[in-house]
Amino acid sequence: MDFTEYLKQFFLNHYSSSLDKSKLFISFEPIGCMLDELDSEDANAKNKALEQLSILAERLPAIHESLIAGTSRLSDLYETMIQGSRFRSSALDETDREEYLKVFSLAKSEAIAKLEKGKRASLATPMGNFFLVQGAPDGWYDKNSGIWTSQKFEMKDSAKNPNPEKPKLKFNLKWKALINQKAIVDIKPFEKMKPIDNVVLKPIFLDKHSIFLEPKKEFKITRKDSKTAVKSDLAKPMSIKNASALNQLLLKDRTMITKDVIKVMPNMSTISRMELIHALDKEKLIKEEPVNSNGMEISFDYCLVNLQRDWIDRSLFVYSKLWYSLAVKKGFFSNGMKDDSNTGEIKSMTVAMILIKNLKVKAQWNQTDKNIGDESLSLGMFNVTGNKMTSSSEIGNEGIQILGWICEVLPQLPEFDDPNI
């Protein structure tokens, strides 16, 4: 049995919820995204974690095995839907119309009130806000909490398998590494200097507080406050603030991503790391190499984090026969199907997050896999960035990473066309 499919079933079977499981599916991250390691002494640690979770949960996943999300936000489209909902008075008998109108009006007004109540002021962005998404169990962002469960998967020969009824897993995972591309980088965001010519730079990660930009060739720059061209001196570490500037520049122009950019990722927020990984995947800057070794064993601790959005009211979903939405046809937000035919704007939403930590992958690695593994970002969806194979033939990652998401396909919304179009 394919390991990825087995892993999907494993997490779905361990997911406890009242939701209809026939409407659930799992989308794995292209590469597991590392969570920020929060300072236990920081009184705002939990609030910072919840804000990042809330922003991640705004994404609207496609119905696909790998997470594909557009730029639309769940809260924006949900607000458009409830604000634009209108009572279907012409479809009801006059004798019942008033009672049904009361039901619809109450559901709509409560949905609007809950949406507004869910808005929170941002800690990270001045004057910014987000819609709060709670994660349960509490403490999911702390790798030292007691909420984690250990799990191990092994690939064994049939002759050595003590339980022949248990399906034999095929670990057909692939190494994922960056394509080594050179980049033309404008240094203006870093030193506030205007370059005379484009400069080829190589970002190198030194430690978690700084980066160093190593020029590939001699170049000259002109300071804003001087007409004199001077040689640039980049022989000093740059601050973490400038590492963030580098990240923003790279996300703006995908062609500027290089193999070494990944080394500044520890300086990025969880959101930025995820955006960069998705950009690399979308722009096909990640190459895949098959694993040739055998005898693989994968172990980790996992936690399924339920997402709670108190600002979403499902009453209008239940009373969907009572309303239509302004200026759109039926199924505009979702046609209710768990397949490619569902092109709705809110076809699905994330309902749980799959976290793992203490990842360990053992195998009888051959030399090719050792060479590829040391340079790879991940093995399948498992993030192994910066980890070298040990003498015990083990590669892994101790930190918390988001492996994927459990998603729910929404019912057909709206059920009816706007009769005026």
C-alpha positions as semicolon CSV with decimal commas, in nm:
position;residue;x (nm);y (nm);z (nm)
1;M;0,000;0,000;0,000
2;D;0,126;0,348;-0,085
3;F;0,261;0,512;0,231
4;T;0,115;0,856;0,157
5;E;-0,235;0,710;0,113
6;Y;-0,189;0,501;0,427
7;L;-0,084;0,813;0,619
8;K;-0,399;0,995;0,505
9;Q;-0,618;0,713;0,632
10;F;-0,419;0,696;0,955
11;F;-0,481;1,062;1,040
12;L;-0,846;1,056;0,927
13;N;-0,910;0,752;1,146
14;H;-0,754;0,929;1,445
15;Y;-0,944;1,253;1,384
16;S;-1,233;1,285;1,626
17;S;-1,514;1,512;1,510
18;S;-1,890;1,524;1,453
19;L;-1,831;1,627;1,091
20;D;-1,938;1,398;0,808
21;K;-1,620;1,201;0,731
22;S;-1,731;1,142;0,372
23;K;-1,678;1,516;0,320
24;L;-1,325;1,518;0,467
25;F;-0,992;1,491;0,287
26;I;-0,626;1,554;0,370
27;S;-0,392;1,791;0,191
28;F;-0,026;1,761;0,284
29;E;0,207;2,058;0,268
30;P;0,452;2,034;-0,027
31;I;0,720;2,043;0,242
32;G;0,641;2,037;0,614
33;C;0,652;2,395;0,747
34;M;0,846;2,451;1,069
35;L;0,660;2,633;1,345
36;D;0,827;2,921;1,526
37;E;0,991;2,815;1,851
38;L;0,825;3,052;2,093
39;D;0,991;3,182;2,407
40;S;0,828;3,015;2,708
41;E;0,897;3,333;2,908
42;D;0,702;3,546;2,660
43;A;0,360;3,630;2,805
44;N;0,229;3,678;2,451
45;A;0,357;3,343;2,319
46;K;0,011;3,189;2,296
47;N;-0,141;3,497;2,133
48;K;0,139;3,508;1,875
49;A;0,086;3,141;1,796
50;L;-0,290;3,190;1,759
51;E;-0,243;3,485;1,525
52;Q;-0,021;3,284;1,294
53;L;-0,263;2,991;1,306
54;S;-0,552;3,227;1,227
55;I;-0,372;3,363;0,921
56;L;-0,283;3,014;0,797
57;A;-0,643;2,900;0,846
58;E;-0,767;3,179;0,617
59;R;-0,635;2,989;0,316
60;L;-0,888;2,808;0,100
61;P;-0,750;2,470;-0,009
62;A;-0,826;2,305;-0,341
63;I;-0,954;1,947;-0,329
64;H;-0,612;1,798;-0,387
65;E;-0,363;1,569;-0,212
66;S;-0,108;1,853;-0,196
67;L;-0,211;2,186;-0,046
68;I;-0,293;2,436;-0,319
69;A;-0,442;2,763;-0,205
70;G;-0,531;3,080;-0,391
71;T;-0,507;3,438;-0,269
72;S;-0,869;3,471;-0,150
73;R;-0,939;3,470;0,223
74;L;-1,205;3,257;0,387
75;S;-1,335;3,543;0,604
76;D;-1,377;3,778;0,305
77;L;-1,577;3,529;0,098
78;Y;-1,779;3,410;0,395
79;E;-1,873;3,772;0,472
80;T;-1,969;3,829;0,107
81;M;-2,194;3,524;0,120
82;I;-2,382;3,610;0,440
83;Q;-2,412;3,982;0,364
84;G;-2,543;3,902;0,018
85;S;-2,796;3,641;0,131
86;R;-3,159;3,725;0,059
87;F;-3,484;3,557;0,164
88;R;-3,659;3,347;-0,106
89;S;-4,004;3,490;-0,041
90;S;-4,146;3,400;-0,384
91;A;-4,074;3,029;-0,328
92;L;-4,289;3,002;-0,015
93;D;-4,661;2,995;0,048
94;E;-4,796;3,323;0,182
95;T;-4,932;3,154;0,495
96;D;-4,585;3,027;0,598
97;R;-4,377;3,311;0,460
98;E;-4,364;3,525;0,775
99;E;-4,250;3,240;1,000
100;Y;-3,978;3,134;0,757
101;L;-3,866;3,495;0,724
102;K;-3,816;3,511;1,102
103;V;-3,598;3,198;1,093
104;F;-3,386;3,334;0,807
105;S;-3,352;3,683;0,953
106;L;-3,241;3,551;1,292
107;A;-2,983;3,318;1,134
108;K;-2,841;3,597;0,918
109;S;-2,824;3,856;1,196
110;E;-2,650;3,610;1,432
111;A;-2,400;3,516;1,160
112;I;-2,312;3,883;1,101
113;A;-2,278;3,949;1,476
114;K;-2,049;3,647;1,526
115;L;-1,830;3,751;1,234
116;E;-1,771;4,097;1,378
117;K;-1,708;3,952;1,725
118;G;-1,435;3,724;1,585
119;K;-1,212;4,011;1,470
120;R;-0,892;4,070;1,671
121;A;-0,619;4,334;1,664
122;S;-0,287;4,207;1,530
123;L;0,021;4,185;1,751
124;A;0,254;4,163;1,452
125;T;0,110;4,430;1,222
126;P;0,027;4,782;1,349
127;M;-0,336;4,870;1,272
128;G;-0,385;4,520;1,130
129;N;-0,646;4,265;1,232
130;F;-0,737;3,901;1,183
131;F;-1,024;3,662;1,255
132;L;-0,939;3,445;1,552
133;V;-0,901;3,070;1,503
134;Q;-0,849;2,869;1,821
135;G;-0,647;2,547;1,825
136;A;-0,733;2,250;2,048
137;P;-0,579;2,088;2,243
138;D;-0,419;2,387;2,408
139;G;-0,039;2,401;2,402
140;W;-0,009;2,261;2,046
141;Y;0,273;2,511;1,978
142;D;0,484;2,376;2,271
143;K;0,693;2,067;2,193
144;N;0,734;2,003;2,567
145;S;0,360;1,973;2,639
146;G;0,206;1,636;2,712
147;I;-0,031;1,625;2,414
148;W;0,192;1,433;2,172
149;T;0,149;1,070;2,063
150;S;0,436;0,858;1,931
151;Q;0,402;0,662;1,608
152;K;0,631;0,442;1,399
153;F;0,598;0,301;1,047
154;E;0,822;0,030;0,907
155;M;0,879;-0,126;0,567
156;K;0,942;-0,499;0,605
157;D;0,975;-0,792;0,369
158;S;0,672;-1,022;0,363
159;A;0,882;-1,308;0,500
160;K;0,982;-1,099;0,802
161;N;0,641;-0,944;0,857
162;P;0,497;-1,089;1,182
163;N;0,149;-0,966;1,089
164;P;0,074;-1,064;0,726
165;E;-0,278;-0,921;0,752
166;K;-0,131;-0,574;0,798
167;P;-0,073;-0,409;0,458
168;K;0,283;-0,389;0,339
169;L;0,376;-0,022;0,301
170;K;0,555;0,109;-0,006
171;F;0,774;0,399;0,103
172;N;0,789;0,555;-0,242
173;L;0,883;0,897;-0,102
174;K;1,114;1,126;-0,296
175;W;1,391;1,360;-0,190
176;K;1,309;1,725;-0,262
177;A;1,596;1,965;-0,321
178;L;1,626;2,315;-0,460
179;I;1,737;2,366;-0,817
180;N;2,062;2,561;-0,793
181;Q;1,994;2,888;-0,970
182;K;2,194;3,210;-0,963
183;A;2,010;3,529;-0,882
184;I;2,037;3,897;-0,956
185;V;1,968;4,077;-0,628
186;D;1,914;4,448;-0,578
187;I;2,090;4,542;-0,250
188;K;1,884;4,858;-0,195
189;P;1,649;4,707;0,067
190;F;1,948;4,606;0,278
191;E;2,196;4,893;0,281
192;K;1,973;5,176;0,152
193;M;2,214;5,225;-0,133
194;K;2,140;5,260;-0,501
195;P;2,333;5,006;-0,711
196;I;2,499;5,130;-1,031
197;D;2,481;4,782;-1,182
198;N;2,294;4,468;-1,088
199;V;2,500;4,264;-0,848
200;V;2,508;3,887;-0,820
201;L;2,496;3,808;-0,449
202;K;2,497;3,482;-0,256
203;P;2,295;3,490;0,068
204;I;2,459;3,278;0,337
205;F;2,299;3,198;0,672
206;L;2,546;3,241;0,958
207;D;2,336;3,206;1,271
208;K;1,977;3,267;1,376
209;H;2,035;3,641;1,414
210;S;2,221;3,740;1,098
211;I;2,294;3,674;0,733
212;F;2,598;3,760;0,524
213;L;2,580;3,868;0,161
214;E;2,887;3,757;-0,031
215;P;2,941;3,944;-0,361
216;K;3,026;3,722;-0,655
217;K;3,222;4,000;-0,825
218;E;3,363;4,349;-0,770
219;F;3,101;4,621;-0,787
220;K;3,046;4,985;-0,697
221;I;2,751;5,163;-0,542
222;T;2,647;5,522;-0,485
223;R;2,510;5,630;-0,150
224;K;2,191;5,835;-0,155
225;D;2,363;6,125;0,020
226;S;2,676;6,123;-0,198
227;K;2,768;6,154;-0,563
228;T;3,086;5,959;-0,506
229;A;3,095;5,598;-0,614
230;V;3,246;5,379;-0,343
231;K;3,324;5,012;-0,313
232;S;3,065;4,830;-0,107
233;D;3,176;4,662;0,214
234;L;2,944;4,370;0,285
235;A;3,197;4,195;0,506
236;K;2,976;4,222;0,812
237;P;2,669;4,036;0,932
238;M;2,335;4,195;0,853
239;S;2,063;4,225;1,114
240;I;1,757;4,004;1,142
241;K;1,551;4,299;1,020
242;N;1,738;4,287;0,693
243;A;1,685;3,913;0,670
244;S;1,314;3,993;0,673
245;A;1,370;4,248;0,396
246;L;1,545;3,979;0,194
247;N;1,245;3,752;0,242
248;Q;1,002;4,017;0,119
249;L;1,217;4,084;-0,186
250;L;1,235;3,716;-0,273
251;L;0,861;3,668;-0,237
252;K;0,804;3,966;-0,467
253;D;1,027;3,830;-0,742
254;R;1,035;3,450;-0,763
255;T;1,326;3,453;-1,011
256;M;1,556;3,578;-0,736
257;I;1,536;3,261;-0,527
258;T;1,863;3,068;-0,499
259;K;1,968;2,742;-0,341
260;D;2,119;2,924;-0,044
261;V;1,814;3,137;0,032
262;I;1,666;2,845;0,223
263;K;1,940;2,896;0,481
264;V;1,785;3,222;0,597
265;M;1,451;3,053;0,659
266;P;1,504;3,022;1,036
267;N;1,487;3,402;1,044
268;M;1,144;3,405;0,882
269;S;0,807;3,377;1,050
270;T;0,604;3,061;1,003
271;I;0,384;3,247;0,753
272;S;0,682;3,366;0,548
273;R;0,849;3,025;0,550
274;M;0,530;2,867;0,422
275;E;0,489;3,132;0,151
276;L;0,845;3,077;0,035
277;I;0,808;2,697;0,024
278;H;0,486;2,729;-0,176
279;A;0,655;2,977;-0,412
280;L;0,943;2,736;-0,467
281;D;0,699;2,454;-0,538
282;K;0,475;2,660;-0,766
283;E;0,765;2,797;-0,970
284;K;0,903;2,443;-1,006
285;L;1,228;2,538;-0,834
286;I;1,223;2,209;-0,642
287;K;1,355;1,893;-0,804
288;E;1,265;1,542;-0,692
289;E;1,491;1,238;-0,672
290;P;1,365;0,886;-0,592
291;V;1,487;0,703;-0,282
292;N;1,680;0,391;-0,377
293;S;1,749;0,251;-0,030
294;N;1,535;-0,002;0,156
295;G;1,456;-0,112;0,509
296;M;1,301;0,225;0,588
297;E;1,160;0,316;0,928
298;I;0,980;0,645;0,998
299;S;0,887;0,760;1,348
300;F;0,753;1,085;1,494
301;D;0,529;1,232;1,762
302;Y;0,205;1,376;1,628
303;C;-0,085;1,594;1,737
304;L;-0,411;1,668;1,556
305;V;-0,515;2,026;1,626
306;N;-0,885;2,101;1,583
307;L;-0,955;2,447;1,441
308;Q;-1,237;2,638;1,607
309;R;-1,384;2,941;1,429
310;D;-1,645;3,092;1,658
311;W;-1,710;3,358;1,394
312;I;-1,856;3,108;1,145
313;D;-2,224;3,030;1,201
314;R;-2,351;2,720;1,016
315;S;-2,717;2,809;1,054
316;L;-2,737;2,949;0,701
317;F;-2,587;2,620;0,577
318;V;-2,871;2,433;0,748
319;Y;-3,138;2,674;0,621
320;S;-2,989;2,689;0,271
321;K;-3,332;2,642;0,105
322;L;-3,450;2,975;0,249
323;W;-3,207;3,204;0,068
324;Y;-3,011;3,293;-0,241
325;S;-2,704;3,516;-0,276
326;L;-2,700;3,845;-0,464
327;A;-2,568;3,840;-0,821
328;V;-2,447;3,478;-0,822
329;K;-2,578;3,143;-0,943
330;K;-2,626;2,830;-0,734
331;G;-2,304;2,654;-0,637
332;F;-2,098;2,974;-0,674
333;F;-1,934;2,918;-0,335
334;S;-1,945;2,536;-0,347
335;N;-2,133;2,266;-0,539
336;G;-2,089;2,025;-0,246
337;M;-1,885;1,768;-0,440
338;K;-1,549;1,628;-0,325
339;D;-1,390;1,626;-0,669
340;D;-1,251;1,846;-0,947
341;S;-1,600;1,956;-1,051
342;N;-1,615;2,174;-0,741
343;T;-1,472;2,506;-0,857
344;G;-1,654;2,708;-0,592
345;E;-1,495;3,004;-0,419
346;I;-1,528;2,835;-0,076
347;K;-1,525;2,474;-0,192
348;S;-1,352;2,361;0,129
349;M;-1,193;2,490;0,446
350;T;-0,937;2,352;0,688
351;V;-1,083;2,198;1,005
352;A;-0,771;2,048;1,165
353;M;-0,394;2,084;1,146
354;I;-0,154;1,787;1,147
355;L;0,158;1,857;1,351
356;I;0,457;1,630;1,405
357;K;0,785;1,662;1,595
358;N;1,092;1,448;1,666
359;L;1,094;1,311;1,311
360;K;1,340;1,023;1,260
361;V;1,392;0,836;0,934
362;K;1,618;0,532;0,933
363;A;1,712;0,317;0,633
364;Q;1,988;0,116;0,476
365;W;2,098;0,421;0,279
366;N;2,322;0,380;-0,024
367;Q;2,580;0,646;-0,110
368;T;2,354;0,816;-0,364
369;D;2,080;0,866;-0,107
370;K;2,333;0,994;0,146
371;N;2,457;1,256;-0,096
372;I;2,108;1,364;-0,203
373;G;1,966;1,349;0,150
374;D;2,226;1,585;0,295
375;E;2,130;1,851;0,038
376;S;1,752;1,798;0,044
377;L;1,482;2,009;0,202
378;S;1,250;1,717;0,257
379;L;1,178;1,348;0,215
380;G;0,832;1,350;0,065
381;M;0,636;1,596;0,277
382;F;0,868;1,551;0,580
383;N;1,092;1,854;0,638
384;V;1,458;1,755;0,693
385;T;1,613;2,093;0,608
386;G;1,967;2,133;0,737
387;N;1,987;1,783;0,884
388;K;2,273;1,550;0,799
389;M;2,261;1,173;0,809
390;T;2,414;1,042;1,129
391;S;2,649;0,749;1,167
392;S;2,343;0,541;1,261
393;S;2,197;0,609;0,914
394;E;1,931;0,839;1,056
395;I;1,801;1,169;0,927
396;G;1,532;1,377;1,092
397;N;1,409;1,698;1,246
398;E;1,333;1,757;1,615
399;G;1,123;2,072;1,568
400;I;0,746;2,103;1,525
401;Q;0,636;2,102;1,163
402;I;0,298;2,138;0,996
403;L;0,268;1,822;0,791
404;G;-0,075;1,887;0,646
405;W;-0,439;1,976;0,699
406;I;-0,769;1,794;0,734
407;C;-1,019;1,975;0,514
408;E;-1,397;1,973;0,487
409;V;-1,589;2,013;0,162
410;L;-1,872;2,261;0,218
411;P;-2,230;2,183;0,104
412;Q;-2,381;2,340;-0,205
413;L;-2,389;2,715;-0,143
414;P;-2,609;2,878;-0,246
415;E;-2,866;2,618;-0,350
416;F;-3,047;2,859;-0,579
417;D;-2,969;3,121;-0,843
418;D;-3,036;3,487;-0,783
419;P;-3,377;3,509;-0,957
420;N;-3,295;3,858;-1,082
421;I;-3,009;3,748;-1,310
